Amino acid sequence: MRDWDIIVYAPGRPRPAPAQGAPVFARLPMVAVAHGSARPDLGQPVAVRESYDVGYVRLLQGIDHCLVHRADVLSLSLGPVRQLPSAQGDPDPLYVATDVARQCGVPVVVAAGNRGPALDTLQFLARPAWVIAVGATDGQGRLLDSSSRGVPGGPTPAVVSSGVIDTPDPRFPEPSTSWAAPRVAMAAAWTKVLLMVIGHHVQAVLTGQAPAPEIPIPAIGFCDTGFDPDAAGSRPKLAAASLPLIERQRRWYSTVLERLEQLGLPVEVRNDARTVGLAVGLMATPLPQYQPFEAGAGFVSPEQMLGYFTRFVPSSFALLFCDPNQLARIDAGILADLDTELGPLWQSEQCEALRAHVYRGYHTIMVRVY
């Protein structure tokens, strides 16, 4: 099979049409040209990277496919070998692809790799600051020796999750980060749903209007085979759920917004990739026996995810939606008093019902990369 040169363009800038038989990218700002072939007029690219094999290009196409089909979260349980920087320092196309997903509001969850326990063994795709890199534990919550580690002061896993496959499969006899990443991708998808609900509710409180009545089912784009085997099957066609804004919650939002304004803390409710990644880190249970460069913020599972949103108090709201530098100037006791006064935003039954709905009905966009 031939190798390909990848020509990267600035997002939104014109790029030439692909040659006949060349890979096509609809959302990623790049074109592929057969290595060694005559190049047409390429316009003004920002990077030219040469000689990528077909597997690498297919992974780019997989990410592009997920973005075209409007995935809410991207789960990558594979990665090519580490790519060396070009002589000109041009960005690697896969770095560009995951960053484009981030700019589209799509959190990118990546398996950290299985080259531990040595330091600085994160796989290539798990190194950018904008991805959620996931390490793996065994069934007892112990970090796998094979789970790739980061390095103090450098790239690290964001969180860890169970790397044990639920349904034994002889093709995958060992736990790995490939199984941990999809679990965190589910947490990210559910987080996106609840952040969307918060955004609708805050807008309703500020405008006095009724919030959007329906909650769409999220879609998760999976690249590679490291996902729940049941995910590939057809899923039930569920009606969109709803989480109505009741009067107690309207008062909760109003009070929180008013108090934060009095403290000089502007609120910006976002549902972007950065905010989802921040929430995933905040919901993690710390693993004090490991360093952050080994296990990141800690362990994430459906239980941690449910607990975080069930205990979502005013300080949780401020941590997600206020500027961290401004928040650091505020006496923590003030927010703690507000937490005691108002308590959690949601009842546990509301969070559990929505979680069950999302888990039963999420859509999958499957991409096999060979």
N, C-alpha and C positions, 0 to 999 in steps of 0.2 A: 504494500500500500504506500502511496506517495505521502510525503510530508508537505506541510502547509506553512506558509508565512502569514502571520496575522498582522494586519494593518489597523491600528487603533486611531479613532478620531475623537475630537471633543464632542460630548453629547449635544445633539441638536444641530451639528454642523453637517453640510452636505458630504456625502461619500459616494463613490462610484458604485454602479450596479455590479453584482457578482458575476464572474465569468461562468459560462455554461459548465455545469457539473461541479461547481465549487459550493462549499457549504454556505447556507444563507442564514443571516442573522436579522431578525425583525426588530428586536428591542435593544440589542447590544450595539454600541457604536463602533463597529468593526467590520472588516471584510477579510476573506481568506483568499490567498493567491497561491497556486501550486508552486512549491519551492523549485527554483531553477527555471521557471517559465518566464517568458517576456511579460513585464508588468505594464498594464495600461496606465494612463494618467491617473495618479492616485490623489490628486488634489493636495490638501494640506493636512496630512496625518500628524498626530502628536507622538506616535510611536510606531516603529516597524520592528517586529520580533520575528526571527527566522527559524524555520525548520522545527515545527511542532508535529508530533505524530498524530495519527487519526484518533486515538483514544482521547488525547487532550482536546482536540477540536470537538469531538462529540460531547465532552463534558461542557464546553462552552455552549454548544447547541442545546444541551439539556437545560442549562440555566435560562437560556433565551426562551425555550419552549415554556418553561414554568412562568416566566414573566408575561409572555403573550397570553397565557391562559389565566392570568390574574391570581396567581398564588398569593396567599396572605403571609405565608412563612416558607422559607426554603430550607430543606434539610439535606446536607451533603455528608454522606457517610463514606466518602472515598476522597482520595487526593492523589495527584500525580507526584512524582518525585520532585524534590526541591528544585526549583528553576533558578539558575544563576542570573544575576542582573546583567543586563546588556552593557556593552562598553559605554553606551551613551547614558546609562541610567534610566532607560525607558521603563515604564511600568509594565509588569507582566499582564497579559490579557485576562487571566483568571482573577487577578487582583482587581482589574478594571470591572470585570463582570460582577463580582460580589459587591463592589462599591456602587455600581449602577443599581443593583437590587436594593441596597440600603437607601440610595437616593429616591427610589420608588416607594419607600416606606415598608419594604419587605425585610424583616429580620432574617439573617443568614446564620443558621445553626450548623456547626461543622464538628465532625468527630476530631478530637485532638490528635489521634494517632495511637499506634500500638508499638512504640519503640522505646518505652520506659524500661527501667526506672532512671536511666541517666538523665541529667539535666539537659535542657535546650534540645529536646527531641520532638517538639511539636511539629506536626506535618505542615507542609507548605501552606495549605489553605487555612490553617488554624492560626496563623500568625498576624494577619491584619487586625488593627484595633477595632474595626467596625463589625467583626463577626463575633458570635457567641460560641467559643470553643469549649467542647464538652469532653471531660475525662470520664473514666469509668471505675465503678466499684464492683466488688463481688456481692453475693447474696447476703452477706453479713455487714455490708457497709464499709468494708475495708478497701482502700484504694488498690486497684490491680497493679502488680509490678509492671505489667506491660503498658499501662496507661502512660502516654507521653507526658513529660513534665516540661514546664517552662524554665525560666531563669529569673533570678531576682533582678528587678529593675528592667526586665524585658518582657516579651510576650509570655503570657501564662494562660492556662485554662480559665474560662470564666466561672464554670461550675462543674460538678460531676453528677452522674446519675448511674443507676444500675446498668451494668453491661451484660447482664445475664438474659439470655433469650427466654421468653415465656414458654414457648413451645419447642421442646428439644428437636434439633435438626442436625443430622449427621454431617451436613455440609458445613456447619458452623459450630464445632464442638466446644470452642473456648469463648468465654466472655470477652467482649471487646468494646471499644468506644463506638464502633459502628452501630451497636444496639443502644448505647446510652444517648446518642445524639437525637434519634427520633423521639425519645421520651421528653427531652427538653424542647424539641420542636412543638410537641403537643402543648406543653406548658406555655410556650410563646404564643401559640394560636389562641389558646383560651384567654391569655392576657390581652391580646389584641381585641378580643370580643368585649371584655370588661372595660378596657380603656375607651372603647367606642361608646359603651353605655354611659360611662362617666362624662364623656364629652357631650353626649346628647342631653344628659341630665343638667349639667352645668349651663349649657346654652338655654335650656328651658327655664332654669331659675333666673338667669340674667335677662331673658326677654319676656318672661311671663307666659310663654307659649307651652303647649303640650310637647313632650319629647317624641322623637321618632318612635313609632310603635313596635317595630320589628327588628329583630337581631338576626342578621344573615349567618348561615353556617359557614365557617371558615374553610379555606382550601389550603392544603399543605403540599408543596412540591417536593417529592422525594427523588433524589438522584442516587443510584446504586441499589444494592440489595439489602442494605442494613436497615430494614424496617419490619414492623409487625407483619408476619405473613398474611394475616387476615386483612391487612389494609388494601391488598390488591383486589379483593372481591368487591362486588357491588354493595353499596351501602343503602340503607332505607332512605326514601325521599321524605324527609321530615319537613313539616311546616316550620317557618321561621319562628323562633321563640320570642318572648317579650319579657322585659323586666320593668314593670311600671314604676313610675316615680310617685311613691306614696308621700303623704304629708310629712311624716317624721323625717324622711330623707330630704325633702325639700328644705325643711328647717335646718337640717344638718349642713347641707351645702351652703345655704345662705349665711349661717353663722360662721362657718369656716372661711368663706370668701371675705366676709366682713372683717374678721379678726386678722387674717393675713394681710389685708389691705392696711389695717391700722398699724401693723408691724412693719409696713414698708416693703412687703414681699409681693411683687407682682406675680400673678398666676397665669401660666400658659399651659392649657390642657392639650397635650399632644398624644398622638397615637403612632409615632414614628418608630423606626427600628431602634434608635438610641433609647427611647423611653421603655420599649419592651425589654431590651437588654438590661436596663437598670432595674426594672421590676423583677426580672428573673433572678438577678443577683441578690435582691433584697429578700426574696422568698426563700432563699437557700438556708439550710441549717448548717451553721459552721462546723467544720471538722477540726477541732483544735489540735489533734495529734499530727496534722499535716500543715505544711507551710502553704501560703497562698500561691506560690509558684508551682505547687504540686496539685492542689485541689481547688484553687480559685476561692470563690465566696463560700463554697460548701456544697451540700447535697440537695438535689432537687428531685422531687417525685410528685405524683398527684396529691399526696397528703400535704406536702409543703405548699404546693400551689393553692390548694383549698384553704389551708390554714392562713396563708398570707391575706387572701381576700376576705375571709371570714373575720379576720382581726384588722381590717383596713380602717384605721383611725385617722384623725386630722393630721398627725405627724406623718403618717404614710402618704397622705395626699400631698403634703408640703415637700416631702423628699422627692416625689415624682415630678411635680409641676412647678416648683420654685427654683430660682437660680441657686445652685449650691454655694456659691461664694457669699451671696446675700444671706442665705439661710444659716451659714456658719456664724454670722454675727449675732444671731438671736439666742437668747438664753434658752437652753433646752427645757428648763423647767416650765416656761410659759406654754410650750406645746404639750408637755406632759400634763399640765393642768387642763388644757383643752381636750386632750384625749380622755381624761377622767370625766370631764363634764359631758361630753357628747357621746362617747363610746364608739363602737364600730358603725360603719355606714350600713352594712347589710346584715340581715339575719342569716345564720348558717344554712337554713333551709333554702333560701333564695340562691345562694352560691352553689349548693349541691345540686339543685334542680337544673341550673344553667350548665354546670359542668357535665352532668349526665347527658343533657341534650346535645352539647357540643361533641362529646366523645362518641355518642351513637351516630351522629349525623355528619361528621366532618367529611369533606370531599378530599380525594387524593389525586394528584397529578403524577403519574408514575413515569420515570425516565430510566431506562436501562442503559448503562454506559459500559461498553466492552473495550 
